[in-house]
């Protein structure tokens, strides 16, 4: 082979090689494009699924909060009823104690009056003694 034929043959070989390389590059671009498209489609699908899950979670949390609020209000009403009942019971007991104290004071006053009628001089002496004691205590505190 002569140099001219060898140069032509090398050029033809290089042309085939560059055609093959270009073809490989094109196939690579197509494969990368297809993979990117598949990844984008998969990403969109996952995003839609995630959005759906988030919506479901939002609904579940809203129901939970609503139920918790209802239970809290119910418990508060029960506690208020119990506190009201206890307050009513305490008020009733206080009224009973006040009534008993009033009755005892009336009884004491009636007894004191009867004693004063039976022994007026002794009652006067007792009142005088109490007055003197109160007077002495008043001078000490001044």
C-alpha positions, 0 to 999 in steps of 0.5 A: 500500500502506498502512503496515499492509500494508507492515509485514505484508509486511516481517514476512513477508519477515523471517520468510522470511529468518529461516527461510532463515538457520535452514535455512542454519545447520542445513545448515552444522551438518550439513555440519560434523558430516559433515566431523568424522565423516569426519575422525574415521573417517579418523583412526581408520583412520590410527591403526590403520595406524600401530599396525600399522606400529609392531608390524611395526617392533617385530618387525623390530627384535626379529629384528635384535637377535636376529640381531646377538646370534647373530652377536656370540656366533659372532664371540666364539666364533671369537675365543676359538678363535683366542686359545686356539690362539695361547695354546696355540702360545705355551705350546708354544714356551715349553715348547720354549725351557725344554726347550732351556735345560734341555738347555744347562744340563745340557750346560754342567754336564757340560762343567764337570765334565769340565773339573774332572776334567781340570784340578782346579787350574785349576778351583779357581783359576777358582772362587776368582777368581769368588768374589773378584770376587763378594766385591768387588762385594758390598763396593761395593754395601754 
